[in-house]
């Protein structure tokens, strides 16, 4: 029975959702179960064809069923597979040799039995016993060795996301069960094919994601589908907490789209502020950083949606530009001041974002000391509640530090308002509480019985300040208070 948990929150709401933590074996069983259930309705001769159709419709059984009954032939065309309801002779492919009328319909002319009872494979031209040949419904015969070589090549080239067709280049597909049977003497390849089946299922299924934890093989499956499902997921196996929608570290309170924009901006502006000031200028219209890469001073901003044309020397609009050889102090100082202000604002938020990220990593190293101190407290006959106080403090510190990290990209794009000032005050309160807890935990890791109450108070206050900040952000999302400068 798959393990299930309840996600307590999403980035924008406190909605709870059930999710499952699956092993590879449970996913393979899920694939088999679902394809059989769907095929009971569709009645196709191949469960592999059903699996490929489910891949195409992101494992949405209802949508597949509706579209199938509307126009099944169109779906076969989309997948470029043979219509299983038609005779193979009606889907003859000029690239596939026709079956000779004077021969056994199961054998091509070159495969007729020789004097010693063998037949010649048309692919490798080797003689093989008749029981070592195999064909699909199209009756294109190939020896088992050629089949194995062909399957090995296709498995690594296409995985399981697309159909594997007959080697004679016709549109007949080979079933998963038959592939595994033909590879019965190649256990490593069979195992690899199973992994590809799992990968195809997870990547195409809108309800599933791999746990992003380092080396973790757990697969997460939501019980129901919700668009933009930015739910908090906690993996029991590797203890990773992440966002289901983007599979990144849990990033409350900033939304996935804003975080992606922020991370891209960090990549684009990874150079130092000094280099930027020395070698780049801001577009006068959209304020994107522009580097001059030619001799002409007629500049065109290449940012999509901007394409503003201006003079590199004076920043004036190129339309109507005549000269800029005369120095105008006010205009020059204004442009330089605006460029510095934009850069200084970005560096303000980026520096704090990066600092909290570093603190999160450094404080993560306290875990070993926390575990050691819990064992010592047990030997000192402290109560279970007292022992757990140190672990609770560590967990809350990690949560608060992570939340603080992601408040800075949230604040960077947030438009100024009365509510944004309340957010900044909540952010400052959480920052002070977090630093106080961090300092106490680092300096008093060998906390005594008399200090337990103090540690629990700091932990509780820190947790409370985080809840106030997060709830305020979610209230702003639900009531559409927040406006962002994108």
C-alpha positions in Angstrom: 0.0 0.0 0.0 1.6 3.4 -1.0 2.4 5.7 1.8 0.3 8.8 1.8 0.7 12.2 3.5 -1.1 15.5 3.7 0.4 18.7 2.2 -0.5 21.4 4.8 -0.1 24.4 2.5 0.6 25.9 -0.9 2.5 29.0 -1.7 -0.6 31.1 -2.0 -3.2 29.4 0.2 -3.5 27.1 3.2 -5.3 24.4 1.2 -4.5 20.9 2.2 -3.9 18.1 -0.4 -3.2 14.4 -0.1 -0.2 13.0 -1.9 1.5 9.6 -2.1 5.1 8.6 -1.9 5.8 5.7 -4.4 8.6 3.3 -5.0 9.7 2.3 -8.5 7.9 -1.1 -8.0 4.7 0.7 -7.0 4.9 2.9 -10.1 5.3 -0.1 -12.4 2.2 -1.6 -10.7 0.4 1.6 -11.1 1.2 1.7 -14.9 -0.1 -1.9 -15.3 -3.2 -1.3 -13.3 -4.2 2.0 -15.0 -3.6 0.7 -18.6 -5.7 -2.4 -17.9 -8.5 -0.3 -16.4 -8.5 2.1 -19.4 -8.3 -0.8 -21.9 -11.4 -2.4 -20.3 -13.2 0.7 -21.7 -11.3 1.1 -25.0 -11.0 -2.6 -25.9 -7.7 -2.2 -27.8 -5.6 -5.3 -28.6 -2.4 -3.7 -27.1 -2.0 -2.4 -23.6 1.2 -0.7 -24.8 -0.9 1.3 -27.3 -3.1 2.3 -24.4 0.0 3.4 -22.4 1.2 5.5 -25.3 -2.2 7.2 -25.5 -2.2 7.9 -21.8 1.3 9.4 -22.1 -0.1 11.7 -24.8 -3.0 12.8 -22.6 -0.9 13.2 -19.4 -2.6 10.1 -17.9 -5.9 11.9 -17.8 -8.2 8.9 -18.3 -11.4 10.9 -18.9 -9.9 13.1 -21.6 -8.4 10.1 -23.4 -11.8 8.2 -23.3 -13.7 11.2 -24.7 -11.2 11.9 -27.5 -10.9 8.3 -28.4 -14.6 7.9 -29.0 -14.7 11.1 -31.0 -12.1 10.0 -33.5 -9.8 7.0 -32.7 -8.2 7.1 -36.1 -6.9 10.6 -35.5 -5.2 9.5 -32.3 -3.5 6.6 -34.1 -2.3 9.2 -36.7 -1.0 11.5 -34.0 1.1 8.7 -32.5 2.1 7.5 -36.0 1.1 3.9 -35.2 -0.8 1.3 -37.2 -4.6 1.2 -36.8 -5.1 -2.0 -34.8 -8.5 -2.5 -36.3 -7.2 -2.7 -39.9 -5.4 -5.6 -41.6 -1.6 -5.1 -41.9 -1.9 -5.6 -45.7 -4.1 -2.4 -45.9 -1.3 -0.4 -44.2 1.5 -1.5 -46.5 4.6 0.7 -46.3 6.7 0.9 -49.5 9.8 0.9 -47.3 8.7 -2.6 -46.1 9.1 -5.4 -48.6 5.8 -7.0 -49.6 5.0 -10.7 -48.7 5.5 -12.9 -51.7 2.4 -14.7 -53.0 4.2 -17.9 -53.7 5.7 -18.4 -50.3 4.6 -19.4 -46.8 2.8 -16.2 -45.7 4.9 -16.2 -42.5 8.2 -16.2 -44.3 9.9 -14.1 -47.0 11.5 -15.8 -50.0 15.0 -15.6 -48.5 13.7 -17.2 -45.3 12.4 -20.4 -46.9 13.7 -23.4 -45.1 17.1 -24.6 -46.4 18.2 -28.2 -46.8 19.2 -28.3 -43.1 15.9 -26.9 -41.9 17.2 -23.3 -41.2 16.2 -20.0 -42.7 18.2 -16.9 -43.7 17.5 -13.7 -41.8 17.0 -10.8 -44.3 18.6 -8.3 -41.9 21.9 -10.0 -40.9 21.9 -12.7 -43.7 22.8 -15.4 -41.1 21.1 -18.8 -41.1 19.0 -19.5 -38.0 16.6 -22.2 -36.9 13.0 -21.4 -37.7 12.0 -21.2 -34.0 14.5 -18.3 -33.6 12.5 -15.9 -35.8 9.8 -13.5 -34.6 7.3 -11.1 -36.3 4.6 -8.8 -35.4 1.1 -8.7 -37.1 2.8 -7.2 -40.2 4.6 -10.6 -40.5 8.0 -9.1 -41.1 10.4 -11.8 -39.9 13.7 -11.1 -38.1 15.9 -13.4 -36.1 16.0 -13.0 -32.4 19.6 -11.7 -32.3 18.6 -8.9 -34.7 15.5 -8.2 -32.6 17.6 -7.9 -29.5 20.2 -5.5 -31.1 17.4 -3.4 -32.6 15.6 -3.2 -29.3 18.7 -2.3 -27.4 19.4 0.6 -29.8 15.9 1.9 -29.7 15.5 1.7 -25.9 18.5 4.0 -25.4 17.5 6.3 -28.3 13.8 6.7 -27.6 13.2 5.4 -24.1 9.6 4.5 -23.5 8.0 7.9 -24.3 7.5 6.9 -28.0 6.5 3.6 -29.6 9.1 1.1 -30.8 8.1 0.0 -34.3 8.8 -3.1 -36.4 12.5 -3.2 -37.6 11.2 -3.2 -41.2 10.1 0.4 -40.8 6.4 -0.2 -40.8 4.0 1.2 -38.2 3.3 -1.9 -36.2 4.4 -1.4 -32.6 5.9 -4.1 -30.3 4.3 -4.5 -26.9 6.1 -3.9 -23.6 5.5 -7.5 -22.5 7.1 -8.9 -25.7 10.1 -6.6 -25.4 10.8 -7.9 -22.0 10.3 -11.5 -23.2 12.7 -11.0 -26.1 15.3 -9.5 -23.7 14.9 -12.4 -21.2 18.6 -13.2 -21.4 19.6 -9.5 -20.9 18.7 -8.6 -17.3 20.5 -5.3 -17.3 18.6 -4.1 -20.4 15.3 -5.3 -18.9 16.0 -3.3 -15.8 16.9 -0.3 -17.9 13.7 -0.6 -19.9 11.7 -0.7 -16.6 13.4 2.6 -15.6 12.5 4.2 -18.9 8.9 3.1 -18.4 8.9 4.8 -15.0 10.5 8.0 -16.4 8.0 8.2 -19.2 5.1 7.8 -16.7 6.4 10.4 -14.3 7.4 13.0 -17.0 4.1 12.8 -18.8 1.7 12.4 -15.8 0.5 15.7 -14.5 0.0 14.2 -11.0 3.6 13.0 -10.6 7.1 14.3 -10.0 10.4 12.8 -8.9 11.7 13.8 -5.6 14.5 16.3 -6.3 16.5 15.1 -3.3 20.1 14.1 -4.0 20.1 10.4 -5.0 16.4 9.9 -4.0 14.3 7.6 -6.1 10.9 8.4 -4.5 8.1 9.4 -6.8 5.5 11.9 -5.6 1.9 11.5 -6.8 -0.9 14.0 -6.0 -4.3 12.4 -5.3 -6.1 15.0 -7.5 -5.1 17.5 -10.1 -5.0 21.2 -9.5 -3.6 23.7 -12.0 -0.5 25.4 -10.8 -0.2 23.1 -7.8 2.5 24.8 -5.8 2.0 22.5 -2.8 4.6 21.9 0.0 5.9 18.3 -0.4 8.0 16.5 2.3 9.8 13.4 1.3 10.1 10.8 4.1 13.1 9.1 2.5 15.5 12.0 2.1 13.8 14.7 4.2 13.7 17.1 1.3 11.0 19.8 1.3 10.1 21.1 -2.2 7.4 22.7 -4.3 5.4 20.3 -6.4 4.9 22.7 -9.2 8.5 23.6 -10.0 10.3 20.9 -8.0 12.6 23.5 -6.4 13.3 24.1 -2.7 10.2 25.2 -0.9 10.0 28.9 -1.6 7.1 30.4 0.4 6.0 33.2 0.0 7.2 33.9 -3.5 5.3 32.3 -6.5 7.1 29.9 -8.9 6.9 32.4 -11.8 8.4 35.2 -9.8 11.2 32.9 -8.5 12.0 31.8 -12.0 12.2 35.4 -13.1 14.4 36.2 -10.1 16.8 33.3 -10.7 17.1 34.2 -14.4 17.9 37.8 -13.4 20.6 36.6 -11.0 22.2 34.6 -13.9 22.0 37.6 -16.3 23.5 40.0 -13.7 26.0 37.7 -12.2 28.9 40.0 -13.0 30.0 42.4 -10.3 28.5 45.9 -9.9 31.8 47.5 -10.8 32.1 45.7 -14.1 28.5 46.6 -14.9 29.0 50.2 -14.3 32.2 50.3 -16.3 31.0 48.2 -19.3 27.3 48.5 -19.5 24.6 51.1 -19.6 20.9 51.0 -18.9 18.3 51.2 -21.6 16.5 54.6 -21.0 13.1 52.9 -21.5 13.2 49.5 -19.8 16.4 49.9 -17.8 17.9 46.5 -18.9 21.7 46.4 -18.8 23.2 46.7 -22.3 26.7 46.0 -23.4 28.1 47.7 -26.5 29.4 45.2 -29.0 30.1 47.3 -32.0 31.4 50.7 -33.1 28.1 52.3 -34.0 26.5 54.4 -31.3 23.0 53.9 -32.6 21.8 51.4 -30.1 18.7 49.2 -30.2 17.5 47.4 -27.0 17.1 43.7 -27.7 14.8 43.0 -24.8 11.5 41.5 -26.1 8.8 44.1 -26.0 11.2 47.1 -25.7 13.4 47.5 -28.9 14.0 51.2 -27.9 16.5 53.0 -30.2 18.8 55.5 -28.5 22.2 57.1 -28.6 24.9 55.3 -26.6 26.6 58.6 -25.8 23.8 60.8 -24.6 20.9 58.3 -24.1 18.7 60.5 -26.2 15.9 59.0 -28.4 17.5 58.2 -31.8 14.4 59.5 -33.6 15.2 63.1 -34.1 18.7 62.8 -32.8 21.1 65.3 -34.3 24.0 66.0 -32.0 25.2 65.3 -28.5 28.7 66.8 -28.5 27.8 69.5 -26.0 28.1 68.6 -22.4 24.8 68.9 -20.4 25.7 68.3 -16.7 22.1 67.8 -15.4 21.1 65.2 -18.0 24.4 63.2 -17.7 24.2 63.2 -13.9 20.6 62.1 -14.0 21.2 59.2 -16.2 24.2 58.0 -14.2 22.2 58.4 -10.9 19.3 56.4 -12.2 21.6 53.6 -13.4 23.4 53.4 -10.1 20.1 53.5 -8.2 18.7 50.5 -10.2 21.8 48.5 -9.6 22.0 49.5 -5.9 18.4 48.4 -5.4 19.0 45.0 -7.0 22.2 44.5 -5.0 20.3 45.3 -1.8 17.8 42.5 -2.3 20.3 40.0 -3.9 22.9 40.4 -1.1 20.3 39.6 1.6 18.9 36.7 -0.4 22.3 35.3 -0.8 23.3 35.9 2.9 20.2 34.0 4.2 21.0 31.2 1.7 24.5 30.9 3.2 23.1 31.0 6.7 20.7 28.2 5.8 23.6 26.1 4.6 25.8 26.8 7.6 23.0 26.2 10.1 22.2 22.9 8.4 25.5 21.6 9.6 24.2 21.9 13.2 22.1 18.8 12.6 24.8 16.4 13.7 25.4 18.4 16.9 21.7 18.4 17.6 21.5 14.6 17.2 24.5 14.2 19.5 23.0 16.6 22.1 19.7 14.6 22.1 21.5 11.4 23.0 23.4 13.2 25.8 20.2 14.6 27.1 18.7 11.1 27.2 21.7 9.9 29.2 21.1 12.9 31.6 17.6 11.6 32.2 15.9 14.7 30.7 12.3 14.3 29.6 11.3 13.5 26.1 9.8 17.0 25.7 13.1 18.5 26.8 15.1 16.3 24.3 12.8 17.3 21.5 13.2 21.0 22.3 16.6 21.1 20.6 15.3 19.3 17.5 12.3 21.6 17.3 14.5 24.7 17.5 16.6 23.4 14.7 13.6 22.6 12.5 12.0 26.0 13.1 15.3 27.8 12.5 15.6 26.1 9.1 12.0 27.0 8.1 12.4 30.6 9.2 15.7 31.0 7.4 14.4 29.5 4.2 11.3 31.8 4.4 13.4 34.9 4.9 15.6 33.9 1.9 12.5 33.9 -0.4 11.0 37.1 1.1 13.6 39.1 -0.8 12.7 38.2 -4.4 9.1 38.7 -3.3 10.0 42.2 -2.0 12.1 43.0 -5.0 9.2 42.8 -7.4 6.5 44.0 -5.0 5.0 47.5 -5.7 5.2 50.0 -2.9 2.0 50.4 -0.9 0.8 50.6 2.7 0.5 46.8 2.7 4.1 46.4 1.5 5.2 48.4 4.5 3.4 46.0 6.8 5.1 43.1 4.9 8.5 44.8 5.5 7.8 45.2 9.2 6.8 41.5 9.5 10.0 40.6 7.5 12.1 42.7 9.9 10.4 41.1 13.0 11.0 37.6 11.7 14.7 38.5 10.9 15.3 39.6 14.4 13.6 36.6 15.9 15.5 34.2 13.6 18.9 35.8 14.4 18.2 35.5 18.1 17.3 31.8 17.8 20.3 31.1 15.6 22.7 32.8 18.0 21.2 31.0 21.0 21.3 27.6 19.3 24.8 27.9 18.0 26.2 29.2 21.3 24.1 27.1 23.7 23.9 23.8 21.8 24.8 22.0 25.0 21.7 23.5 26.6 21.1 22.7 30.2 17.8 21.9 31.9 17.6 25.5 33.1 18.0 26.9 29.6 15.3 24.6 28.0 12.5 27.0 28.8 14.4 29.9 27.3 15.1 27.9 24.1 11.4 26.8 23.8 10.3 30.5 24.2 12.6 31.7 21.4 11.5 28.8 19.2 7.8 29.5 19.8 8.2 33.3 19.1 10.2 32.6 16.0 7.6 30.2 14.7 4.8 32.7 15.5 6.6 35.6 13.6 7.0 33.3 10.6 3.3 32.4 10.6 2.3 36.1 10.8 4.4 36.9 7.8 3.3 34.0 5.7 -0.4 34.4 6.6 -0.2 38.1 5.6 1.3 37.2 2.2 -1.4 34.6 1.6 -4.1 37.0 2.6 -2.7 39.4 0.0 -2.7 36.7 -2.7 -6.3 35.7 -1.9 -7.6 39.3 -1.8 -5.4 40.4 -4.7 -3.6 43.1 -2.7 -0.2 42.4 -4.2 0.9 44.0 -7.4 4.3 43.1 -8.9 6.7 45.1 -11.1 7.6 42.6 -13.9 
